[in-house]
Amino acid sequence: MKVLIACEYSGRVRQAFRSRGHDAWSCDLLESEDNSPYHYQQSVVDVIGMGWDLMVAHPPCTHLAVSGSRHFAAKKASGVQDKALDFVRFLMDAPINKISVENPISIISSRIRKPDQIIQPWQYGHGETKATCLWLKNLPKLVPTNIVAGREARVHRMPPGPNRWKERSRTYQGIADAMGSQWG
């Protein structure tokens, strides 16, 4: 299966599909963290029409996540929030048979549609909380693979720093593996 992992720099989801024999590629404006040759460092707009069978998209949540709701008025006034929502719509409407769009709790739910599923890292082997919404097209809901007891909000409590946004956006390996095994 030909798989596009949109807006992913870490390579975790791409590798989860590649390790299962799929022709999986990541695409992000940033270079790949794992220096993989299976990464397009460019806009997903340029590669979305290349005949993919499945896309797992991780659009930037900076202007969408409710954790930043105190800034929504300014983001709305400047137009950046509407541009972010237009990008999500673009991904959801892509000419690809199977699509998953992933984002934290966000205004996508009220401005576009409710998610099909909300998952937590602790359902996939990581003792942490981070509600993650999935909007699905022709894909089944993910089934938990390893429910663990921990419920730490590590991501929420990360200290400020220049790479905080990168650390917060990285897909948990257990979730990436569940996507690769269940959707691949």
MDAnalysis code that builds the backbone (N, CA, C; Angstrom):
import MDAnalysis as mda
import numpy as np

u = mda.Universe.empty(552, n_residues=184, atom_resindex=np.repeat(np.arange(184), 3), trajectory=True)
u.add_TopologyAttr("name", ["N", "CA", "C"] * 184)
u.add_TopologyAttr("resid", np.arange(1, 185))
u.add_TopologyAttr("resname", ["MET", "LYS", "VAL", "LEU", "ILE", "ALA", "CYS", "GLU", "TYR", "SER", "GLY", "ARG", "VAL", "ARG", "GLN", "ALA", "PHE", "ARG", "SER", "ARG", "GLY", "HIS", "ASP", "ALA", "TRP", "SER", "CYS", "ASP", "LEU", "LEU", "GLU", "SER", "GLU", "ASP", "ASN", "SER", "PRO", "TYR", "HIS", "TYR", "GLN", "GLN", "SER", "VAL", "VAL", "ASP", "VAL", "ILE", "GLY", "MET", "GLY", "TRP", "ASP", "LEU", "MET", "VAL", "ALA", "HIS", "PRO", "PRO", "CYS", "THR", "HIS", "LEU", "ALA", "VAL", "SER", "GLY", "SER", "ARG", "HIS", "PHE", "ALA", "ALA", "LYS", "LYS", "ALA", "SER", "GLY", "VAL", "GLN", "ASP", "LYS", "ALA", "LEU", "ASP", "PHE", "VAL", "ARG", "PHE", "LEU", "MET", "ASP", "ALA", "PRO", "ILE", "ASN", "LYS", "ILE", "SER", "VAL", "GLU", "ASN", "PRO", "ILE", "SER", "ILE", "ILE", "SER", "SER", "ARG", "ILE", "ARG", "LYS", "PRO", "ASP", "GLN", "ILE", "ILE", "GLN", "PRO", "TRP", "GLN", "TYR", "GLY", "HIS", "GLY", "GLU", "THR", "LYS", "ALA", "THR", "CYS", "LEU", "TRP", "LEU", "LYS", "ASN", "LEU", "PRO", "LYS", "LEU", "VAL", "PRO", "THR", "ASN", "ILE", "VAL", "ALA", "GLY", "ARG", "GLU", "ALA", "ARG", "VAL", "HIS", "ARG", "MET", "PRO", "PRO", "GLY", "PRO", "ASN", "ARG", "TRP", "LYS", "GLU", "ARG", "SER", "ARG", "THR", "TYR", "GLN", "GLY", "ILE", "ALA", "ASP", "ALA", "MET", "GLY", "SER", "GLN", "TRP", "GLY"])
u.atoms.positions = np.array([
    [0.846, -1.172, 0.000],
    [0.000, 0.000, 0.000],
    [0.895, 1.241, 0.000],
    [0.493, 2.255, -0.725],
    [1.229, 3.516, -0.810],
    [0.657, 4.477, 0.240],
    [1.498, 4.856, 1.223],
    [1.042, 5.582, 2.400],
    [1.779, 6.915, 2.530],
    [1.011, 7.983, 2.717],
    [1.573, 9.312, 2.967],
    [1.323, 9.686, 4.424],
    [2.387, 10.055, 5.128],
    [2.263, 10.565, 6.475],
    [2.528, 12.067, 6.371],
    [1.452, 12.831, 6.384],
    [1.536, 14.273, 6.149],
    [1.859, 15.022, 7.433],
    [2.734, 16.000, 7.301],
    [3.117, 16.878, 8.416],
    [3.782, 16.083, 9.540],
    [4.687, 15.184, 9.172],
    [5.433, 14.404, 10.162],
    [6.922, 14.551, 9.901],
    [7.652, 15.035, 10.895],
    [9.101, 15.159, 10.787],
    [9.828, 14.039, 11.543],
    [9.155, 13.411, 12.520],
    [9.830, 12.417, 13.363],
    [10.064, 11.099, 12.637],
    [9.192, 10.726, 11.738],
    [9.306, 9.469, 11.013],
    [8.708, 8.270, 11.738],
    [8.151, 8.475, 12.900],
    [7.633, 7.344, 13.680],
    [6.481, 6.622, 12.990],
    [5.507, 7.371, 12.498],
    [4.362, 6.732, 11.847],
    [4.802, 6.154, 10.501],
    [5.622, 6.895, 9.769],
    [6.137, 6.379, 8.487],
    [6.839, 5.044, 8.703],
    [7.709, 4.988, 9.691],
    [8.470, 3.771, 9.940],
    [7.566, 2.620, 10.398],
    [6.508, 2.937, 11.136],
    [5.565, 1.891, 11.570],
    [4.923, 1.207, 10.362],
    [4.651, 1.967, 9.307],
    [4.091, 1.376, 8.092],
    [5.179, 0.691, 7.260],
    [6.346, 1.315, 7.137],
    [7.441, 0.722, 6.349],
    [7.867, -0.618, 6.935],
    [7.894, -0.710, 8.269],
    [8.326, -1.965, 8.900],
    [7.346, -3.108, 8.633],
    [6.161, -2.762, 8.154],
    [5.153, -3.767, 7.815],
    [5.043, -3.963, 6.295],
    [6.035, -3.462, 5.561],
    [6.127, -3.713, 4.131],
    [5.444, -2.709, 3.223],
    [4.970, -1.597, 3.767],
    [4.274, -0.602, 2.942],
    [5.241, 0.424, 2.363],
    [4.864, 0.990, 1.235],
    [5.627, 2.057, 0.601],
    [5.190, 3.373, 1.247],
    [5.730, 3.640, 2.427],
    [5.301, 4.787, 3.220],
    [6.327, 5.912, 3.160],
    [5.796, 7.121, 3.026],
    [6.616, 8.331, 2.941],
    [6.065, 9.381, 3.891],
    [6.962, 10.097, 4.537],
    [6.541, 11.248, 5.342],
    [6.788, 12.505, 4.538],
    [6.089, 13.570, 4.931],
    [6.232, 14.857, 4.258],
    [6.065, 15.955, 5.299],
    [7.024, 16.869, 5.333],
    [6.953, 17.991, 6.264],
    [7.853, 19.101, 5.749],
    [7.592, 20.306, 6.197],
    [8.465, 21.425, 5.841],
    [9.827, 21.282, 6.524],
    [9.859, 20.559, 7.639],
    [11.110, 20.295, 8.353],
    [11.775, 19.050, 7.778],
    [13.092, 18.953, 7.930],
    [13.767, 17.727, 7.522],
    [13.416, 16.611, 8.489],
    [13.573, 15.400, 8.040],
    [13.233, 14.239, 8.856],
    [14.236, 14.078, 9.992],
    [13.709, 13.803, 11.178],
    [14.551, 13.602, 12.353],
    [15.463, 12.387, 12.208],
    [14.997, 11.376, 11.486],
    [15.786, 10.153, 11.346],
    [16.584, 10.115, 10.034],
    [16.651, 11.253, 9.343],
    [17.418, 11.376, 8.086],
    [17.033, 10.324, 7.051],
    [15.777, 9.944, 7.018],
    [15.309, 8.909, 6.111],
    [15.274, 9.404, 4.669],
    [15.609, 8.525, 3.725],
    [15.433, 8.890, 2.320],
    [13.961, 8.851, 1.890],
    [13.074, 8.370, 2.790],
    [11.641, 8.253, 2.491],
    [10.871, 9.427, 3.073],
    [11.405, 10.614, 2.855],
    [10.816, 11.837, 3.421],
    [10.880, 12.947, 2.380],
    [9.737, 13.578, 2.160],
    [9.683, 14.770, 1.309],
    [9.777, 15.991, 2.219],
    [10.814, 16.790, 2.047],
    [10.909, 18.030, 2.810],
    [10.356, 19.155, 1.936],
    [9.032, 19.273, 2.003],
    [8.319, 20.267, 1.207],
    [6.871, 20.297, 1.682],
    [6.099, 21.139, 1.077],
    [4.682, 21.242, 1.428],
    [3.943, 19.989, 0.975],
    [3.057, 19.503, 1.814],
    [2.235, 18.340, 1.467],
    [1.334, 18.657, 0.269],
    [1.048, 19.908, 0.037],
    [0.237, 20.331, -1.107],
    [0.863, 19.826, -2.411],
    [2.204, 19.779, -2.442],
    [2.914, 19.381, -3.655],
    [2.924, 17.873, -3.910],
    [2.631, 17.058, -2.890],
    [2.725, 15.602, -3.063],
    [1.396, 14.880, -2.852],
    [0.369, 15.595, -2.453],
    [-0.892, 14.953, -2.061],
    [-1.587, 14.231, -3.214],
    [-1.320, 14.634, -4.440],
    [-1.975, 14.031, -5.600],
    [-1.175, 12.924, -6.265],
    [-0.258, 12.295, -5.555],
    [0.643, 11.304, -6.150],
    [0.133, 9.862, -6.047],
    [-1.180, 9.676, -5.939],
    [-1.753, 8.336, -5.982],
    [-1.630, 7.534, -4.699],
    [-1.789, 8.175, -3.565],
    [-1.697, 7.500, -2.271],
    [-2.945, 6.674, -1.998],
    [-2.782, 5.551, -1.305],
    [-3.907, 4.715, -0.877],
    [-4.409, 5.123, 0.502],
    [-3.504, 5.659, 1.319],
    [-3.808, 6.033, 2.704],
    [-2.987, 7.250, 3.068],
    [-3.599, 8.167, 3.806],
    [-2.873, 9.305, 4.360],
    [-3.194, 9.410, 5.845],
    [-2.142, 9.515, 6.649],
    [-2.274, 9.846, 8.060],
    [-1.703, 11.253, 8.188],
    [-2.560, 12.216, 8.517],
    [-2.156, 13.620, 8.528],
    [-2.115, 14.173, 9.947],
    [-1.085, 14.944, 10.211],
    [-0.880, 15.579, 11.512],
    [-0.758, 17.092, 11.311],
    [-1.838, 17.780, 10.929],
    [-1.714, 19.219, 10.666],
    [-1.293, 19.976, 11.925],
    [-0.527, 21.047, 11.760],
    [-0.097, 21.833, 12.922],
    [-1.297, 22.292, 13.749],
    [-1.159, 22.170, 15.062],
    [-2.274, 22.497, 15.956],
    [-2.144, 23.887, 16.580],
    [-1.091, 24.607, 16.249],
    [-0.788, 25.891, 16.887],
    [-1.988, 26.835, 16.934],
    [-2.739, 26.916, 15.866],
    [-3.857, 27.854, 15.795],
    [-5.215, 27.184, 16.000],
    [-5.193, 25.878, 16.359],
    [-6.433, 25.113, 16.464],
    [-6.722, 24.568, 17.857],
    [-5.694, 24.163, 18.586],
    [-5.870, 23.473, 19.871],
    [-6.509, 24.378, 20.918],
    [-7.462, 23.814, 21.657],
    [-8.141, 24.607, 22.692],
    [-7.215, 24.965, 23.843],
    [-6.061, 24.303, 23.946],
    [-5.094, 24.681, 24.982],
    [-4.601, 26.112, 24.771],
    [-4.723, 26.639, 23.571],
    [-4.338, 28.021, 23.299],
    [-5.531, 28.931, 23.078],
    [-6.669, 28.578, 23.639],
    [-7.904, 29.330, 23.370],
    [-7.842, 30.787, 23.808],
    [-6.988, 31.106, 24.763],
    [-6.887, 32.509, 25.199],
    [-6.391, 33.413, 24.063],
    [-5.816, 32.826, 23.009],
    [-5.313, 33.595, 21.871],
    [-6.249, 33.540, 20.659],
    [-7.396, 32.868, 20.802],
    [-8.281, 32.662, 19.653],
    [-8.776, 33.966, 19.026],
    [-9.105, 34.959, 19.829],
    [-9.630, 36.217, 19.269],
    [-8.610, 36.848, 18.320],
    [-7.367, 36.894, 18.742],
    [-6.319, 37.480, 17.898],
    [-6.063, 36.617, 16.661],
    [-6.105, 35.303, 16.825],
    [-5.872, 34.406, 15.696],
    [-7.000, 34.496, 14.679],
    [-8.207, 34.660, 15.171],
    [-9.362, 34.822, 14.286],
    [-9.257, 36.148, 13.531],
    [-8.932, 37.205, 14.277],
    [-8.836, 38.538, 13.667],
    [-7.743, 38.602, 12.598],
    [-6.635, 37.911, 12.824],
    [-5.518, 37.950, 11.869],
    [-5.726, 37.019, 10.677],
    [-6.681, 36.104, 10.796],
    [-6.954, 35.172, 9.714],
    [-6.153, 33.873, 9.782],
    [-5.211, 33.747, 10.726],
    [-4.391, 32.531, 10.775],
    [-5.202, 31.307, 11.175],
    [-6.208, 31.514, 12.007],
    [-7.024, 30.372, 12.424],
    [-7.864, 29.844, 11.253],
    [-8.434, 30.734, 10.475],
    [-9.207, 30.307, 9.305],
    [-8.312, 29.607, 8.274],
    [-7.076, 30.083, 8.109],
    [-6.134, 29.421, 7.195],
    [-5.799, 28.018, 7.690],
    [-5.637, 27.876, 9.005],
    [-5.352, 26.559, 9.582],
    [-6.530, 25.614, 9.359],
    [-7.745, 26.113, 9.533],
    [-8.937, 25.290, 9.296],
    [-9.077, 24.933, 7.818],
    [-8.744, 25.871, 6.930],
    [-8.778, 25.574, 5.492],
    [-7.794, 24.462, 5.141],
    [-6.630, 24.457, 5.792],
    [-5.641, 23.404, 5.551],
    [-6.179, 22.047, 6.016],
    [-6.849, 22.021, 7.161],
    [-7.453, 20.776, 7.656],
    [-8.512, 20.287, 6.663],
    [-9.345, 21.179, 6.169],
    [-10.356, 20.799, 5.170],
    [-9.698, 20.243, 3.906],
    [-8.613, 20.885, 3.483],
    [-7.858, 20.419, 2.317],
    [-7.396, 18.976, 2.525],
    [-6.857, 18.678, 3.705],
    [-6.401, 17.321, 4.006],
    [-7.570, 16.341, 4.045],
    [-8.654, 16.730, 4.698],
    [-9.823, 15.841, 4.801],
    [-10.448, 15.547, 3.454],
    [-10.362, 16.501, 2.530],
    [-10.975, 16.364, 1.211],
    [-10.008, 15.843, 0.143],
    [-8.822, 15.432, 0.548],
    [-7.813, 14.967, -0.412],
    [-8.336, 13.783, -1.220],
    [-7.857, 13.637, -2.456],
    [-8.296, 12.529, -3.314],
    [-7.595, 11.217, -2.936],
    [-7.796, 10.802, -1.701],
    [-7.172, 9.599, -1.152],
    [-8.282, 8.781, -0.501],
    [-8.307, 7.480, -0.741],
    [-9.397, 6.627, -0.282],
    [-9.496, 6.536, 1.242],
    [-8.369, 6.392, 1.909],
    [-8.369, 6.236, 3.368],
    [-7.581, 7.385, 3.989],
    [-8.217, 8.065, 4.956],
    [-7.589, 9.234, 5.571],
    [-7.823, 9.226, 7.069],
    [-6.776, 9.579, 7.798],
    [-6.883, 9.895, 9.219],
    [-6.257, 11.265, 9.422],
    [-6.992, 12.161, 10.060],
    [-6.453, 13.459, 10.455],
    [-6.397, 13.449, 11.971],
    [-5.226, 13.761, 12.510],
    [-4.975, 13.693, 13.947],
    [-4.713, 15.093, 14.478],
    [-5.285, 15.404, 15.641],
    [-5.059, 16.684, 16.296],
    [-5.520, 16.562, 17.747],
    [-4.989, 17.419, 18.618],
    [-5.504, 17.412, 19.988],
    [-6.938, 17.973, 20.013],
    [-7.515, 18.043, 21.181],
    [-8.837, 18.664, 21.318],
    [-8.728, 20.067, 20.723],
    [-9.585, 20.365, 19.756],
    [-9.407, 21.611, 19.001],
    [-10.732, 22.119, 18.451],
    [-10.645, 23.250, 17.776],
    [-11.841, 23.838, 17.164],
    [-12.260, 23.120, 15.889],
    [-11.474, 22.152, 15.457],
    [-11.901, 21.336, 14.316],
    [-13.256, 20.712, 14.650],
    [-13.425, 20.325, 15.908],
    [-14.674, 19.670, 16.349],
    [-15.893, 20.561, 16.204],
    [-15.739, 21.851, 16.427],
    [-16.878, 22.766, 16.353],
    [-16.988, 23.476, 15.005],
    [-15.890, 23.621, 14.297],
    [-15.908, 24.370, 13.041],
    [-15.995, 23.476, 11.801],
    [-15.594, 22.216, 11.924],
    [-15.666, 21.302, 10.777],
    [-16.585, 20.133, 11.121],
    [-16.155, 19.272, 12.039],
    [-17.001, 18.187, 12.517],
    [-16.353, 17.529, 13.735],
    [-17.171, 16.800, 14.462],
    [-16.689, 16.072, 15.635],
    [-15.738, 14.958, 15.193],
    [-14.766, 14.594, 16.041],
    [-13.871, 13.497, 15.680],
    [-14.605, 12.157, 15.730],
    [-14.079, 11.208, 15.000],
    [-14.632, 9.855, 15.027],
    [-14.157, 9.087, 16.256],
    [-13.021, 9.495, 16.803],
    [-12.446, 8.786, 17.938],
    [-11.515, 9.713, 18.704],
    [-11.445, 9.525, 20.017],
    [-10.460, 10.198, 20.854],
    [-9.670, 9.102, 21.562],
    [-8.356, 9.141, 21.383],
    [-7.482, 8.130, 21.984],
    [-6.551, 8.781, 23.004],
    [-5.937, 7.947, 23.838],
    [-4.989, 8.393, 24.854],
    [-3.727, 7.529, 24.763],
    [-2.550, 8.103, 25.047],
    [-1.315, 7.312, 25.026],
    [-1.361, 6.097, 25.953],
    [-2.045, 6.212, 27.102],
    [-2.085, 5.097, 28.051],
    [-2.841, 3.877, 27.508],
    [-3.541, 4.045, 26.401],
    [-4.206, 2.907, 25.758],
    [-3.243, 2.134, 24.848],
    [-2.050, 2.697, 24.638],
    [-1.090, 2.131, 23.698],
    [0.303, 1.980, 24.325],
    [0.334, 1.787, 25.654],
    [1.578, 1.453, 26.321],
    [2.372, 2.589, 26.942],
    [1.832, 3.802, 26.915],
    [2.544, 4.959, 27.484],
    [1.743, 5.491, 28.666],
    [2.352, 5.564, 29.838],
    [1.639, 5.969, 31.047],
    [1.400, 7.457, 31.141],
    [0.777, 8.007, 30.132],
    [0.561, 9.452, 30.073],
    [-0.826, 9.767, 29.512],
    [-1.247, 11.000, 29.762],
    [-2.490, 11.481, 29.182],
    [-2.174, 12.527, 28.117],
    [-2.870, 12.471, 27.036],
    [-2.831, 13.482, 25.980],
    [-3.949, 13.113, 25.009],
    [-5.125, 13.666, 25.247],
    [-6.273, 13.354, 24.393],
    [-5.949, 13.717, 22.949],
    [-6.114, 12.738, 22.075],
    [-5.807, 12.918, 20.662],
    [-7.026, 12.520, 19.851],
    [-7.494, 13.451, 19.036],
    [-8.681, 13.219, 18.210],
    [-8.269, 12.661, 16.855],
    [-9.107, 11.766, 16.335],
    [-8.916, 11.212, 15.002],
    [-10.184, 11.425, 14.186],
    [-10.023, 12.046, 13.030],
    [-11.108, 12.182, 12.067],
    [-10.791, 11.167, 10.975],
    [-11.683, 10.219, 10.758],
    [-11.400, 9.071, 9.904],
    [-12.276, 9.040, 8.653],
    [-11.679, 8.596, 7.563],
    [-12.403, 8.353, 6.311],
    [-12.012, 6.951, 5.839],
    [-12.977, 6.045, 5.800],
    [-12.781, 4.661, 5.342],
    [-11.724, 3.907, 6.145],
    [-11.592, 4.250, 7.416],
    [-10.684, 3.547, 8.320],
    [-11.444, 3.164, 9.585],
    [-11.110, 2.015, 10.171],
    [-11.742, 1.650, 11.449],
    [-11.129, 2.445, 12.599],
    [-11.848, 2.525, 13.691],
    [-11.293, 3.127, 14.897],
    [-10.122, 2.271, 15.371],
    [-9.128, 2.930, 15.956],
    [-7.997, 2.185, 16.513],
    [-8.436, 1.435, 17.764],
    [-7.986, 0.227, 17.885],
    [-8.264, -0.604, 19.056],
    [-7.074, -0.465, 20.007],
    [-7.312, -0.195, 21.298],
    [-6.197, -0.125, 22.250],
    [-5.367, -1.409, 22.217],
    [-4.053, -1.257, 22.341],
    [-3.150, -2.397, 22.243],
    [-2.474, -2.765, 23.556],
    [-2.347, -1.799, 24.478],
    [-1.620, -2.060, 25.715],
    [-2.022, -1.023, 26.762],
    [-3.128, -1.247, 27.436],
    [-3.604, -0.303, 28.446],
    [-2.713, -0.398, 29.674],
    [-2.149, 0.737, 30.071],
    [-1.253, 0.786, 31.229],
    [-1.852, 1.686, 32.304],
    [-1.344, 1.556, 33.525],
    [-1.922, 2.236, 34.680],
    [-1.577, 3.719, 34.766],
    [-0.449, 4.148, 34.268],
    [-0.022, 5.543, 34.436],
    [-0.951, 6.551, 33.789],
    [-1.064, 7.698, 34.401],
    [-1.925, 8.755, 33.849],
    [-1.274, 10.117, 34.065],
    [0.001, 10.242, 33.771],
    [0.736, 11.484, 33.972],
    [0.521, 12.424, 32.785],
    [0.346, 13.702, 33.068],
    [0.175, 14.705, 32.011],
    [1.533, 15.318, 31.659],
    [2.487, 14.490, 31.268],
    [3.857, 14.933, 30.986],
    [3.921, 15.995, 29.891],
    [3.219, 15.769, 28.818],
    [3.263, 16.710, 27.697],
    [2.730, 18.071, 28.105],
    [1.661, 18.091, 28.856],
    [1.065, 19.345, 29.314],
    [2.008, 20.115, 30.237],
    [2.795, 19.385, 31.014],
    [3.675, 20.013, 32.010],
    [5.083, 20.305, 31.507],
    [5.340, 20.113, 30.242],
    [6.686, 20.377, 29.717],
    [7.067, 21.835, 29.957],
    [8.308, 22.081, 30.375],
    [8.730, 23.462, 30.606],
    [8.880, 24.208, 29.279],
    [8.775, 25.534, 29.327],
    [8.978, 26.319, 28.115],
    [10.383, 26.093, 27.554],
    [10.507, 26.237, 26.275],
    [11.799, 26.085, 25.624],
    [11.643, 26.130, 24.120],
    [12.752, 26.274, 23.404],
    [12.682, 26.434, 21.941],
    [12.155, 25.211, 21.206],
    [12.305, 24.022, 21.781],
    [11.847, 22.806, 21.102],
    [10.620, 22.193, 21.739],
    [9.953, 22.920, 22.621],
    [8.771, 22.388, 23.308],
    [7.705, 21.941, 22.310],
    [7.466, 22.736, 21.297],
    [6.437, 22.418, 20.306],
    [6.763, 21.116, 19.575],
    [8.047, 20.862, 19.306],
    [8.431, 19.625, 18.626],
    [8.206, 18.414, 19.532],
    [8.586, 18.556, 20.786],
    [8.409, 17.458, 21.734],
    [6.931, 17.142, 21.936],
    [6.109, 18.179, 21.983],
    [4.674, 17.989, 22.207],
    [3.980, 17.370, 20.996],
    [4.524, 17.580, 19.815],
    [3.845, 17.114, 18.602],
    [4.277, 15.715, 18.165],
    [5.312, 15.167, 18.735],
    [5.817, 13.853, 18.333],
    [4.806, 12.750, 18.689],
    [4.481, 11.899, 17.718],
    [3.536, 10.802, 17.929],
    [4.157, 9.753, 18.848],
    [3.389, 9.284, 19.812],
    [3.855, 8.217, 20.694],
    [4.065, 6.957, 19.865],
    [5.148, 6.231, 20.159],
    [5.496, 5.045, 19.378],
    [4.390, 3.999, 19.410],
    [3.754, 3.796, 20.556],
    [2.680, 2.809, 20.652],
    [1.500, 3.148, 19.757],
    [1.190, 4.435, 19.628],
    [0.102, 4.872, 18.738],
    [0.523, 4.683, 17.282],
    [1.778, 5.063, 16.961],
    [2.288, 4.865, 15.597],
    [2.229, 3.386, 15.210],
    [2.652, 2.507, 16.121],
    [2.630, 1.071, 15.841],
    [1.203, 0.552, 15.651],
    [0.259, 1.068, 16.443],
    [-1.150, 0.664, 16.286],
    [-1.668, 1.102, 14.918],
    [-1.328, 2.300, 14.492],
    [-1.746, 2.770, 13.158],
    [-1.182, 1.855, 12.080],
    [0.106, 1.544, 12.173],
    [0.751, 0.701, 11.165],
    [0.166, -0.703, 11.111],
    [-0.087, -1.279, 12.274],
    [-0.590, -2.660, 12.288],
    [-2.079, -2.755, 11.981],
    [-2.858, -1.778, 12.440],
    [-4.316, -1.868, 12.256],
    [-4.804, -1.247, 10.952],
    [-4.125, -0.236, 10.462],
    [-4.561, 0.397, 9.217],
    [-3.750, -0.082, 8.020],
    [-2.615, -0.729, 8.282],
    [-1.767, -1.224, 7.207],
    [-2.209, -2.593, 6.754],
])
